[in-house]
Amino acid sequence: MLSDTSRPVIEATLPVVADNIEEIARRFYAHMFGEHPELLDGLFNRGNQAEGTQQVALAGSVAVFASTLLKNPEEVPEALLSRIAHKHASLGLRPDQYQVVHDNLFWAIVDVLGEAVTPEVAAAWDEVYWLMANALINMERGLYSARAVTPDAVWREWEVTERVQETPDVVTFRVKRGDDRLVRSSLPGQYISVQALMPDGVHQPRQYSLTRADDGEHLQFSVKRVAGNGKPAGEVSTLLHDTVAVGDRLTISVPFGDVVLDDSGRPVVFVSGGIGVTPTAGMVSHLVAAGSHLPITVLHADTAESTFALRRQLLDDMAALPGARVQVWYEDGGDSELAADAVHTGRMDLSGVDLPAGAGYYLCGPLPFMKAVRSQLIGLGVPPKDIQYEVFGPDLWQADLASEPAPETVAAPADAR
């Protein structure tokens, strides 16, 4: 809860901080990495740093948190904190590292805002920071405990037992644990972090959705090659595609992730675009393993059937679920093994789709895709509380906007995690 002393100060200064938060975040990261270059080795994604998405994500999360404290003083934004906490836990973030972030963030605030940061302003924003940081620390402590690990024990070695070329730019890896430590099975929809040693000696982490129900011995995930265009954005996916073979070992975290399939027994609708099919495949695999009889609908947009990653696994799993339905939208059209009434040419349009009443919806794909899909669903009467989404990369906190544009058709994305 924000104190009565700090509340009016935050109300008065939030517009100024919000107007400058992206520049504050940019200088914060530059200063922190200058002071602590070791943080770039295994903890921070330098591809996101180069693209600027990490800075925008930090800016958005701080602004949303502060705004929520003002609107609802006795509440914290649970969805925002949960998503951040799971990502932090998948990287083995330690509680003491929040002090490092604090010191460098407040250096950047003063560097950008100068004399406007009076002792009263600094104290008020210090309170906001520690309210957020302590909430995250407590959440992460619970996540580590649930997985029976400490931050230092999140990572372990796994051996690649199978490699499948799904499409020209998507590879599926199946791995088995390389030690005798037990691994608690993942929840449907969770992801793992892969920590790759790059040619320059720096470890880089990337998160990948688990694409098949695991058994405590094996994990499966799929990787789309990301074009770097001269930047390090695709360096991990390129390394995994070009150099990792059966028998090689990978450093992988235990599973985390807050967007998981609920067990309320209601119908489920999965909506995905491009490589966003990966969490869908994982959740459907869990439903098959559990012998589910729930009404399941999969709606997927892609460029063509040849680019539909995990198509064979997903269709086989859907065939094993009684009454499950699949509809696809191929931007380039073409032949399909699916029935003619299940295949559409062009962009995803949900206006003619029979959506089950009372369903839970799970969206995955690039943010523009998910925002447009969410708009259509809300326009068709789906309550916002029934829609969850998974973001690949830093969450820019744009898919939860209260105001929604009019329903529109959705292009199949060329996005990748």
URGI-V766049 format. One line per field, one symbol per residue. phi: phi as a letter, one per 20 degrees, with the letter a starting at -180 (. if undefined). psi: psi as a letter, one per 20 degrees, with the letter a starting at -180 (. if undefined). A space follows every 10 residues. Layout:
BEGIN
phi = ???
psi = ???
END
This chain:
BEGIN
phi = .ffffegfff gfdggffffd fffgfffgff ffffecffff doddefffff enffffffgf ffffffffff fcgeccfgff ffffffffff dmfdgfffff fgffffgfff feemffefgf fffffffggf ffffffgfff ffffffelcd gfdfebecdf dbccefbgcc cdddccfdbe ffcfffefoe ccddddeege neecebecff dbgecndccc bccefdfeln degdffffff fececgnfdc eceffbpeec fedfnegccd ccclfffffg gffffffffe mfdffdcddc dbfaffdffm gffffffffe dfmfcccccd femofbfffg fddceoefce fdeeeffmee dcdbqfggff fffffffffe nffgfeddbd denffelded ffedffgbec ffedebf
psi = ppqhghghgg ghigggghhj hhhghghggg gghhhmhhii nigqoighgh iihhghgggg gggggghhhh hnhjqqnggg hggggggghi ikpqhiihhg ggghghghgh hgiciinrhg gghghhgggh ggghgggggh ghggghjlrr hijhqrpqpp iqppngrhjp ppppqqqjaj pqopqqqoir rrppoporhj jpppqqqpqp jqprjihqqp qqppppphli rjhkhghggg ghiprpirqq oqrqqrpinq prkijrqppp pqpciiighg ggghghhghi kqjqoppppp prgrhijnqj gggghgghhi ppjqqppqoo hjbrqqiqqh iipqpbqpoj hjpopqqkqp poqpaqghgh ggghggghhj jpphijoqqp poapojliij phpprqqrrp qprkrq.
END
